[in-house]
Amino acid sequence: MTPDLFARISALYARPGVAERCLLLQDEFGLDVSLALSAALDGWAGRPWTASDLARLRAEGWDERARIFRALRRARELAKPLAATDTGMARLRRKILQDELQAEQLAVDWLAARLGPPADPDTGSAATAAANLRLVAGEALPQTLLEPILAALRG
């Protein structure tokens, strides 16, 4: 059985160097990490995305769902300095993290339902993964910044 998309994203994110690069791309360039990793994994499975596919996903509700988990992430970030000295705020921050991850998983599950199952998640189509990642990241982002994610896919 093919693992679900959220599990595959989580596994990719856990590979060496990926989390750090994703956080940099998210914080410095506004990359939608969940969507970008979904696109890369779908490409690795051999399914190319087009600009119209991406526009359709966004128009059908991805952006709204992503705004929810981003708002929770922002709330968690705002609570960080207070949580260092306030145990109640530290508990709240942990709760926000749980809610953030749940909201992100719901969004990814919604996305997976629209994409359908990958033909073969182990196909290994590096070129399609790179093209999909570039589509989501945008042309202005230097390819070298995306390379650690693609290297992790290649193993």
N, C-alpha and C positions, 0 to 999 in steps of 0.2 A: 504494500500500500504506500502511496506517495505521501510524505509528510505534508501537512497543510502549509500554506504560504507563510503564515506568521512564524511557524517553527523553522522553515527554511530561511526566512529573513533573520531570525534570532541566531541561527547557526552561523550564517555568513557574518553577521555583526560581531560574533564572538571570536572570529578568526583573528590572528595577530595583525595589528595595525589598522583593522577596519573601523573599529569603534572610534579610535582617535581621529582618523581621517574623516569619518562621517560627522563627528562633532565639529571639526574645523569647517567642513563644507556647509554644515547647517548654520553655524554661528557667523561665519564670515561672508558666506555667499547666499544664504537663504535656501539652501538645497532642501527639498522635501525628501528626507532620507528614506522614509518608508516607501514612498512611490518610486524613488530611484533604485532601491534594492529590489523591489518587486519587478521593475522593468529589467534590471540586469539578470535576475534569476529566470525570468520568463524568456529572455533572450538566450541565456545559457541552455534552456530547454529547447531552443530552436524556433521560438515564436517571435518574429519581428513586430515591433510597434511602429505605427505611423503617427504623424502629427494629428491626423483626424481621430485615431484611436485615443490618443492622449486627451484631445479636446473633448471627446465624447465622455470619457471617464470623469473629467473635471466637471463637465456640464451636468452629468447625471448625479453628482453628489460627492465626489471625492473631496473637493476643496472644502465643503462645509464640514465633513467629517474630520478632516485634517485640522481645521481651525479649532475644533473642540480639544483634541489632544495637545495641540500647541498652546492653547490657553491654560490647560492644566500644567504643562511644562513650565510656562512662564510663572504661574502661581507658585510652583515648587521652587523655582529659582529665586523668587522674591522672598520666600520663607527661609532660605538657606542661612543668611547671616543671623537671623533671630533664633534659628534652631540650634546654633552653636552654644547658646547660653540659656535656652528656655526649653525644658523637657516637654512641655505641652506643645510647643511649636514644632519640636522635633517629631513628636508623634503625628501631628497634623501633616507634616511634610512627608512622612512615610505613607500616610493614608492617601495623600495627593498622588504620590508615585504609583500606588496601586491603581488608583482611578485613571491616571494617565495611561498606564500600560493596558488597562482594560479598554479604554476608549480607542487606543491605537490598534489593539487586536480586533475590535469590532469593525474599525475602518478597513483594516487589511482583509478581514473575512468578507466584508462587502465587496471589496475589490476582487478578491479571488472568485467570488460568485459570478462577477461580470466577465472575468477572464476565462473561466472554465479551467479544467485540469490541464496541466502542461502535457504535451505529447510524451516527452521523456525528460524528466528533470536532470538526468545525467548525460544528456547528449553532448554537452561540452562545446557549444557553438560560441567561441570567444568573440568572433566578429559581430554576431548578432547581439550578444550581451553588451559589447562596447557601444554599438549603435543605439541600442535602447537606452543605455545609461546616458549617453551624450544627448539624446532627445529630451530626456527629463531634466538633465543638468543645464542644457542650453549651450549654444555654440561659444558663448563668451568665456566660459569656464575653461581654463587650460587643461588639456588632456592629461598632463602629468599629475594633476591633482586627483584625477579619477583612477589612476593606475593602481594604487594599492588595493582598491576594491576589485578590480579586474584580476589582479595577481592572486588575490585570495580565492576567486572563483576557479582559477586555473589550478589551484592547489599548490 
